[in-house]
Each structure stands twice: as C-alpha cells, then as structure tokens.
Amino acid sequence: AQTVTQSQPEMSVQEAETVTLSCTYDTSESDYYLFWYKQPPSRQMILVIRQEAYKQQNATENRFSVNFQKAAKSFSLKISDSQLGDAAMYFCAYGHGSSNTGKLIFGQGTTLQVKP
Amino acid sequence: EPEVTQTPSHQVTQMGQEVILRCVPISNHLYFYWYRQILGQKVEFLVSFYNNEISEKSEIFDDQFSVERPDGSNFTLKIRSTKLEDSAMYFCASSGPDNEQFFGPGTRLTVL
C-alpha cells in the first residue's frame, strides 16, 4: 500500500524568505501523481501544485515549486518570497496514475507559520 | 471559475440519527469522492464514485455509509446511524480525467 510521510509537523519562515516543506512517499507503481494542498484556517483544501511522475521537469506555479526526486521518492515544496497569506497547513498527497478510482493518499500535514 | 459546493457548512446531530451531506461537483467532472478529516488529523479517503457506482471504498466506509447521485448534479453521503467518532470535517471532491481533484469547502459534522 502507498504511504505518504511529512516529517515536519511545524515550520516557520520570516516574511519574504524561502521555506521548503518535505514529503516522502512509498509506492511500487511507476505511474502516479503528486500534489501539494494548502489548508488555511477556513479548512478549505486548495490545490497548490501537481507533478506527474513521468515528467522529469519539476513543476512550478509562481512562487511555489517542487523538487521531485523519483528515485528517492521525495517531493518537497519550496515557497519563495513567503507572504503572510501563505500561513496554513500544507498536505502532500499521492494519487494513482492509471487507476480510475483516483483516490488521494495524504500525509499528516505541516503547519507553516509566517512571521512578519 | 467552476467550484465544488457543499451543504450544509455545519451539521449538528444527535448520536444515532441519520445525516445526509450534500455536494454539487463541477459540472463536467465524472469522478467524485468523499474524504473526511478528524480535527487535527490528516485527510482520509472514504469513497470514490464513477459511472454511477462505487469504484473504491476504504475500511472506514462501512455499512453505515452510503453514497448516491440522485440526479445529474448532486452527490450525497449518508450516514445511517451516527456515532460520536463520526464527528469530523467531510470534504467532497470531483475531478476530470486528468486526476486533478477540486475540493469543496467541507461540511463540519458534530455528533452529540
């Protein structure tokens, strides 16, 4: 069975600085997707970024980028120029590629604090 | 921009009562999901639904739970006889063929 591990329960960063959130996963599949979701205090789940496993190029979305290391099964999220609005819980998630069930498996989450 | 909607935002019920949580997925999506998040814990998969049937369910999704797509727009989760441990945030999600899931704002269920 697939597992997702986020080993940092809490992280903090100074406003305008850069922070990296870690995520590792375990799978025997070759076709899958990885996601980072943001959950602010409102508890809405907001998709931040996604990565297809077959793509070697790391995904980027404005200030958000990932470091995808397929062999190491590592998928970290880098947030550049951190803003106060980035403060939230961040969840890493794994999705099956070829299965039509499409369920996501989430990590435990990392709470990010942004200090002004 | 299209979005997933859920009603109610907060439901309070007595233990043993039935509750129905409602979701309206994004209109051209074909895959539908329910997840739950107990306060302070991670998001857990409950069930996926495609082509008018359950495609996968977790061990949490026992006989007390059921899902239905009663018409072309709604997707519901029913809990037949609620327990205290069913108190959680319940998220509906939907996706197209690209496996990118969009989540609704959630329904907070409180069982007293």
Interface residues (C-beta under 8 A of the other chain):
Chain A: Y33 F35 Y37 S42 R43 Q44 M45 I46 L47 R50 F91 A93 G95 H96 G97 S99 N100 T101 G102 K103 L104 I105 F106 G107 Q108 G109
Chain B: Y31 Y33 Y35 Q37 Q41 K42 V43 E44 F45 S48 Y50 S55 E56 S58 M89 F91 A93 S95 N99 E100 Q101 F102 F103 P105 G106 R108
